[in-house]
Amino acid sequence: MPTVPVTDLKDGDFLLDVREDDEWQAGHAAGALHIPVSEFVARYGELTEAAPQDGRVHVICRSGGRSAQVTMYLVQQGIDAVNVDGGMQHWHATGRPVITEDGKPGFVL
């Protein structure tokens, strides 16, 4: 399965966060699309509307397990998707900003 380290992500890369609502509310990457893995199949259309037509979808969760499942599903649908290695834990550890819904500093559950 295609995987990319957090350090390879650039500003403007499309990020899909598949963590649950409580995790998202605690802190997330600015600009990420949030569709919890538990609702993903039902809300798949939201991704296809939001994702760039010719761009890559970077899928992230807390540590990489749930996002790996979603990445495999997306690849099977013919979407250029990659799993973000280490997830939001790595994102935060590399100094990338984590914010809450109101733009304040957040944290990773």
N, C-alpha and C positions, 0 to 999 in steps of 0.2 A: 504494500500500500504506500502511495506517495506521502512523504513526510518532509516537513521543512522546519528548521530551527527558528525560534523567535528572532534571533539576531539577523535572519535573512529578510524579515518583513520590512517593508518600506511604508512610509506615510502614504495613505491613499489606497493601500491594498485592501481588498474587500474581506472583512472578517465576519464570520458567522459564529456566534456564541451559543452553544447548545446546553449550557448549564441550566439548572432549575431557577425559578423566580427568586428564591431567597438568596442564592449565590449571586445572581445578577444584581439584585438590589444592594448587596454589600459592596460590590465594586466590579467594574467592567472596563473594557477598553472603549475609549471615545469613538463614536461612529460605528461600532459593531452592530450587526443585526442580531436580535435575540429571539431565537425559537428554541424552547426547551426540547430536549431529546424525547421527552414523554409525549410531546404534542407534534413532533416533527412531521410525521407522515400526513397528519390532518392539515397542517399549516404549510406544506411544501410549496404551495402557490405563492406564498409571501416571499420565499427565497427566489423563485424564478422571476418574480416581478422586480425585486430589488437588486439582484446580482447583475454585474456587468455582462453584456452579451458575449463578449470575446475575452472576458477576464477570468481570472482564477478565483475560486472560493477557498479561503483559508479557514478551516474549521477548528474551533478551540473549545475546550472544556476546562476543568480544574487541572487535570494532570495528563490527559491524552487518551483515556480509555473510551469515554463516550463519543468524543470527537472522531476517534478511529472508526467506530461503527457507522456514524453518519457519513464520514468520508467515503467508506466503501459503498454505501447506498448511493451517494451522489455519482461516484465513478460509474456504477452500474447503470445510472440514468444518462450517462454520456456527458456529465458535467466535469469540467476541469477542476477537481477539488484536491486539496492537500490537507493532511492533518498537521496541526501545529504541535511540534514535539515539546512535551513538558507542560503544555497548557498554560493557564493563567498563573500557575505557580512560577513557571519559568519567566513568563511575561513580567511579573512583578519583580522577580529576583534580578532581572537584567536592567531594572530601573525604568521600565516603561510605565507611563501613567495609568493609574487605576482610579476611576471616578464613580461617584454615585449618580442617581438620576438627576439630582440638582447641580451636578458639576463639582461637588466637593470631593476632596480626596477620599478614596474608598480603600477597601482591603479585600483580600481573597480568602474566602471561607475554606 
